């Protein structure tokens, strides 16, 4: 049995929505809502990894745990690796779940689904995707499509990830959701690798793992959570969470 820890990377330097982790949603910072959803998943301890003391203070104010990391990390993966080494230096937690800090409306069941592929000991990294149902997403380069081979109900082994429309021919297309569950050793290996050619060409970090021969499996979930990148997204998140509040 694995012993997961959930890491939520959060940084203030968003270009389209500066300071977004602390943006107010129904009286609380957005990062607190993400921390709550991750906690509701019930997988293990939840740790926010950030370079901003104000984010640490916001999480600690609600009884959560946050780790202050270096500000110069090139990616969220590097940030969570530093944070997990700080939080768990003895290596007790063997699975690291990375939940992006801009998903305040995510269904905790989607976070739970992300670790399911790791039941297979051959899998290094697990992630999730949802069926594409809107035609405009099929050709949108901002919608990343996993290309994989089915290995079980709602489960694929990833062969590639691309911004292009793929694969061609009849059949479903999937919208990749950037939520990962790493075996601890796989995360350590991943952050030690240099950026790979296809990774740089597609601007997709997960291709570094595939190019290095690591195995990524994808679990299919029902829908894509709202990622907050713009003021419009923030308003939508407020509406969604307000509608969920008990009346």
C-alpha positions in Angstrom: 0.0 0.0 0.0 1.2 3.5 -0.8 1.4 6.4 1.6 0.7 9.5 -0.4 1.3 13.1 0.4 -0.5 15.9 -1.6 1.5 18.9 -2.6 -0.1 22.1 -3.9 2.4 24.5 -5.6 1.4 28.1 -5.5 3.2 31.2 -6.7 2.3 34.9 -7.0 3.9 35.7 -10.3 0.9 35.0 -12.6 1.0 37.3 -15.7 -2.7 37.2 -16.4 -4.0 37.3 -12.8 -1.2 38.7 -10.5 -1.4 37.4 -7.0 -4.1 34.9 -7.9 -3.4 32.4 -5.0 -4.7 35.1 -2.6 -7.6 36.2 -4.8 -10.8 36.3 -2.7 -13.4 33.7 -3.3 -16.4 33.9 -0.9 -14.3 35.5 1.8 -11.2 33.2 1.6 -8.1 33.1 -0.6 -8.3 30.9 -3.6 -5.4 28.8 -2.3 -7.4 27.9 0.8 -10.2 26.6 -1.4 -7.7 24.4 -3.3 -6.2 23.2 0.0 -9.8 22.3 1.2 -10.5 20.3 -2.0 -7.2 18.4 -1.6 -7.9 17.7 2.0 -11.4 16.4 1.2 -9.8 13.8 -1.1 -8.5 12.1 2.0 -5.4 10.7 0.4 -2.9 11.9 3.0 -1.4 15.1 4.4 -1.8 18.2 2.2 1.2 20.6 2.0 1.2 23.9 0.1 4.5 24.7 -1.5 5.1 28.4 -2.2 7.8 31.1 -2.4 5.4 33.7 -0.8 5.2 34.2 3.0 1.7 35.6 2.7 0.5 32.3 1.2 2.1 30.4 4.1 0.3 32.6 6.5 -3.1 32.1 4.7 -2.8 28.3 4.9 -1.6 28.3 8.5 -4.5 30.6 9.4 -6.9 27.8 8.5 -4.9 25.1 10.3 -3.1 23.8 7.2 0.6 23.2 6.5 2.7 25.2 4.0 6.4 25.0 3.1 8.4 28.1 2.0 10.5 27.1 -1.1 13.1 28.9 -3.2 11.8 31.5 -5.6 13.9 30.4 -8.6 12.4 27.0 -9.4 11.9 26.5 -13.2 8.7 24.5 -12.7 6.1 23.4 -10.2 7.6 19.9 -10.2 10.9 21.3 -8.9 9.0 23.3 -6.3 7.1 20.3 -5.0 10.3 18.2 -4.9 12.0 20.7 -2.6 8.8 20.9 -0.5 8.4 17.2 0.0 12.1 16.8 0.9 11.6 19.5 3.5 8.3 18.1 4.8 9.3 14.5 4.7 13.1 14.2 4.8 13.0 10.6 6.0 11.0 9.5 2.8 8.0 8.0 4.6 5.6 9.1 1.9 6.3 7.1 -1.3 3.7 8.8 -3.6 3.6 12.6 -4.2 0.3 13.9 -5.7 0.7 17.3 -7.4 -2.5 19.4 -7.4 -2.2 22.7 -9.1 -2.9 25.7 -6.9 -5.4 27.3 -9.4 -8.1 24.6 -9.2 -10.5 25.8 -6.5 -13.5 24.0 -7.8 -11.9 20.6 -8.5 -13.9 17.5 -7.4 -11.9 15.7 -4.7 -12.8 12.4 -6.6 -10.7 13.6 -9.5 -7.7 13.9 -7.1 -8.4 10.4 -5.8 -8.6 9.1 -9.4 -5.1 10.3 -10.1 -3.4 7.7 -7.9 -5.4 4.7 -9.2 -2.9 3.9 -12.0 -0.1 3.5 -9.5 -1.8 0.2 -8.4 0.3 -1.2 -11.2 3.9 -1.3 -10.0 5.2 -0.7 -13.6 3.7 2.8 -13.6 6.1 5.7 -12.7 3.7 8.6 -13.0 -0.1 8.8 -13.1 -2.4 11.6 -14.4 -6.0 12.2 -15.4 -7.9 13.3 -18.5 -11.6 13.9 -19.5 -13.3 13.2 -22.8 -13.5 16.2 -25.1 -17.1 17.1 -25.7 -16.8 20.6 -27.2 -15.7 20.7 -30.8 -13.6 23.9 -30.3 -11.4 22.0 -27.9 -10.4 19.4 -30.5 -8.2 22.0 -32.4 -7.3 24.3 -29.5 -3.5 24.2 -28.9 -4.1 25.2 -25.3 -6.0 21.9 -24.8 -3.4 19.2 -24.4 -4.4 15.8 -25.7 -3.0 12.5 -24.3 -2.5 9.8 -26.9 -2.6 6.4 -25.3 -3.5 2.8 -25.7 -6.4 1.4 -23.6 -5.3 -1.1 -20.9 -8.6 -1.3 -18.9 -11.9 0.4 -18.3 -11.2 4.2 -18.1 -7.4 3.6 -18.1 -4.8 4.3 -20.8 -1.0 3.9 -21.0 0.3 7.2 -22.4 2.3 7.1 -25.6 2.5 10.8 -26.2 1.0 14.2 -25.2 0.4 16.9 -27.8 -1.2 20.3 -28.5 -2.2 19.1 -31.9 -5.4 17.2 -32.7 -4.5 13.6 -32.1 -5.0 10.8 -32.7 -6.7 11.1 -36.1 -9.5 8.8 -37.2 -12.7 7.9 -35.5 -12.8 7.6 -31.7 -12.7 9.8 -28.6 -10.2 12.6 -27.9 -9.2 13.5 -24.4 -8.4 16.7 -22.6 -5.4 16.3 -20.3 -5.7 17.6 -16.8 -2.4 18.6 -15.3 -2.7 16.8 -12.0 -0.1 14.1 -11.4 0.7 11.4 -8.9 4.4 10.5 -8.9 6.2 7.6 -7.2 8.7 9.5 -5.0 11.7 8.0 -6.8 10.1 8.8 -10.2 9.7 12.5 -9.1 13.3 12.6 -7.9 14.5 11.2 -11.3 12.2 13.5 -13.2 13.6 16.7 -11.7 17.1 15.5 -12.2 16.6 15.2 -16.0 17.4 18.0 -18.4 14.6 19.4 -20.6 14.1 17.1 -23.6 13.8 17.9 -27.3 10.1 17.1 -27.7 9.3 18.7 -24.3 10.8 21.9 -25.6 9.1 21.7 -29.0 5.6 21.0 -27.6 6.2 23.0 -24.4 4.9 20.0 -22.4 7.0 19.0 -19.3 5.5 15.5 -19.1 7.2 14.6 -22.4 10.5 14.7 -20.5 9.4 11.6 -18.6 8.2 9.8 -21.7 11.4 10.6 -23.6 13.4 9.2 -20.7 11.5 5.9 -20.9 9.3 6.5 -17.8 5.8 5.1 -17.9 2.8 7.4 -17.5 -0.8 6.0 -17.2 -3.9 8.1 -17.5 -7.2 7.6 -15.6 -10.3 9.0 -17.3 -12.6 11.3 -15.2 -15.9 12.9 -16.0 -15.0 16.5 -16.6 -12.3 19.1 -16.7 -12.0 21.3 -13.5 -11.9 25.1 -14.0 -8.4 26.4 -14.0 -8.3 30.1 -12.8 -6.0 32.1 -15.1 -8.0 35.3 -15.8 -10.4 37.6 -14.0 -13.3 36.0 -15.9 -12.2 32.5 -14.6 -12.1 33.9 -11.1 -15.7 35.1 -11.4 -16.8 31.7 -12.7 -15.1 30.0 -9.7 -16.9 32.3 -7.4 -20.3 31.5 -9.0 -19.6 27.7 -9.0 -18.6 27.6 -5.3 -21.4 29.9 -4.3 -23.8 27.5 -5.9 -22.3 24.6 -4.0 -22.8 26.3 -0.6 -25.6 24.8 1.5 -28.6 27.2 1.6 
